[in-house]
Amino acid sequence: MFRQMSNQLAAAAKTTETPKAIAPTLRSDIYTAIDQTKSWLIGGLGQAGDGITYGPMVATIQKYFPDTKMGLENIGSAESEVSVVVCGVTNMILEMSKWEGMAGGMAMRTWSDALVEAHGRLPAGSRKDGVAKGIVRGISQNTDITLMTKEFTAKIQIISSLKSVCSRIYGAGSADARQAEAVLSSRLI
């Protein structure tokens, strides 16, 4: 009886361990998710807020973060859908940075540039505002900062890229940009 219990505990401990190496497909899935999200934000692959076309991005994110779900309260709202997707892709990049710090920093720079470019290509209006709020909320409030690398140089590069998104979307020095950067900074301290 004792042997059976100890075997069960040992099996449970093995399944809850953190991986010893980076997932082999993480890097390619990150760049796939970046391309899909950029197209989705612009409107080439459906559009944010339509309630159905976020599926491919969430499926890619769920490979690495299976608990990521698009709750019913998020469906149909551009801001909420964008927030979940942006948070998921950002977390994937932060996860990669734990294993390969500089590669994570470069991926974060690519990601931030893609987000800003996609936002810039949207026509002015309420949808553009919702996408902006979703991007900033996904980065500054929902991202799991504990996934970030401990390497100093890569960490600074990642933080700089994340903070630049807020000011590049809302405009440097604007009240919205300062507020988003303050929220992000408070989480990083």
C-alpha positions in Angstrom: 0.0 0.0 0.0 2.8 2.4 0.9 4.6 1.6 -2.4 1.5 2.4 -4.4 1.0 5.7 -2.7 4.6 6.7 -3.1 4.5 5.8 -6.8 1.3 7.9 -7.3 3.0 10.9 -5.5 6.1 10.4 -7.6 4.1 10.3 -10.8 2.2 13.5 -9.8 5.5 15.2 -9.0 6.9 14.4 -12.4 3.9 15.9 -14.2 4.0 19.2 -12.3 7.7 19.8 -12.8 8.7 22.7 -15.0 10.2 21.8 -18.3 14.0 21.4 -18.4 14.4 22.9 -21.9 12.6 25.2 -24.3 9.8 23.7 -26.3 11.2 23.0 -29.8 8.3 24.7 -31.6 8.0 27.7 -29.3 10.1 30.1 -31.5 8.3 29.3 -34.7 4.9 29.4 -33.0 5.7 32.8 -31.7 6.4 34.2 -35.1 3.3 32.5 -36.5 1.2 34.0 -33.8 2.7 37.5 -34.4 1.8 37.3 -38.1 -1.7 35.9 -37.5 -2.4 38.6 -34.8 -1.1 41.4 -37.0 -3.3 40.3 -39.9 -6.3 39.8 -37.5 -5.9 43.3 -36.0 -5.7 44.9 -39.4 -8.8 43.0 -40.6 -7.1 40.6 -43.1 -8.0 37.5 -41.1 -11.5 38.5 -39.9 -11.4 41.3 -37.4 -11.0 41.8 -33.7 -14.4 41.9 -32.0 -16.3 39.7 -34.5 -16.5 36.9 -31.9 -15.1 34.1 -34.0 -11.8 34.8 -35.8 -9.5 34.9 -32.7 -9.5 31.0 -32.8 -6.2 30.4 -34.6 -4.2 32.7 -32.2 -5.8 31.3 -29.1 -5.1 27.7 -30.3 -1.4 28.5 -30.8 -1.3 30.2 -27.3 -3.0 27.2 -25.7 -0.1 24.9 -26.8 2.0 26.6 -24.1 -0.6 28.1 -21.8 -3.5 25.6 -21.8 -5.5 27.6 -19.3 -5.9 30.5 -21.7 -9.5 30.8 -22.7 -11.7 33.5 -24.3 -14.5 33.8 -21.7 -18.0 34.6 -22.8 -17.7 38.1 -21.4 -14.8 38.7 -23.8 -16.4 37.5 -27.0 -17.7 40.2 -29.3 -15.7 43.0 -27.7 -12.6 44.2 -29.7 -10.9 45.4 -26.6 -11.4 42.2 -24.6 -10.5 39.9 -27.5 -7.4 41.8 -28.3 -6.4 41.9 -24.7 -6.5 38.1 -24.3 -4.6 37.5 -27.6 -1.9 40.1 -26.9 -1.4 38.8 -23.4 -1.1 35.3 -24.7 1.5 36.1 -27.4 3.4 38.3 -25.0 3.5 35.5 -22.4 4.8 33.1 -25.1 7.7 35.6 -25.8 8.4 36.0 -22.1 8.5 32.2 -21.7 11.1 32.0 -24.6 13.1 34.7 -22.9 13.6 32.5 -19.8 15.5 30.1 -22.0 17.1 32.4 -24.6 17.2 35.9 -23.3 18.4 37.8 -26.3 16.1 35.9 -28.7 13.2 36.8 -26.4 14.3 40.4 -26.5 14.4 40.4 -30.3 11.0 38.7 -30.5 9.5 41.2 -28.2 10.8 44.0 -30.4 9.3 42.4 -33.5 6.0 41.9 -31.5 5.9 45.5 -30.4 6.6 46.8 -33.9 3.9 44.5 -35.3 1.3 45.8 -32.7 2.1 49.4 -33.4 2.0 48.9 -37.2 -1.3 47.1 -37.1 -2.8 49.8 -34.9 -1.5 52.5 -37.2 -3.1 50.9 -40.2 -6.6 50.9 -38.7 -9.0 53.6 -39.8 -9.9 56.2 -37.1 -12.9 55.3 -35.0 -14.2 53.3 -32.1 -12.7 50.0 -33.3 -9.3 51.6 -33.5 -9.7 52.9 -29.9 -10.9 49.5 -28.7 -7.9 47.8 -30.3 -5.5 50.3 -28.7 -7.1 49.8 -25.3 -6.9 46.0 -25.7 -3.3 46.1 -26.7 -2.3 48.2 -23.8 -4.4 46.3 -21.3 -3.0 43.0 -22.6 0.6 44.2 -22.1 0.3 46.3 -19.0 -2.3 44.5 -16.9 -2.7 40.9 -18.0 0.8 39.8 -19.0 2.6 37.4 -16.5 5.7 39.3 -15.8 7.1 36.4 -13.7 7.9 34.6 -17.0 10.5 37.1 -18.0 14.2 36.3 -18.2 16.6 37.1 -15.3 19.3 38.2 -17.8 19.8 41.9 -17.2 20.4 43.0 -20.8 17.6 41.0 -22.3 15.2 42.1 -19.5 16.0 45.8 -20.1 15.4 45.3 -23.8 12.0 43.5 -23.2 10.8 46.1 -20.7 11.8 48.9 -23.1 9.9 47.3 -26.0 6.8 46.8 -23.8 6.8 50.4 -22.6 7.4 51.8 -26.1 4.1 50.2 -27.3 2.1 52.4 -25.0 3.7 55.7 -26.0 3.8 54.7 -29.7 0.1 53.9 -29.7 -1.2 56.8 -27.7 1.5 59.3 -28.5 4.5 60.2 -26.4 3.6 62.2 -23.3 -0.1 61.7 -23.6 -2.1 61.0 -20.4 -3.1 57.5 -21.6 0.5 56.6 -22.4 1.8 57.8 -19.0 -1.0 55.9 -17.2 -0.3 52.7 -19.1 3.5 53.0 -18.5 2.9 53.6 -14.8 0.8 50.5 -14.5 3.4 48.4 -16.3 6.2 49.9 -14.2 4.4 49.2 -11.0 4.1 45.5 -12.0 7.8 45.3 -13.0 9.1 46.7 -9.7 
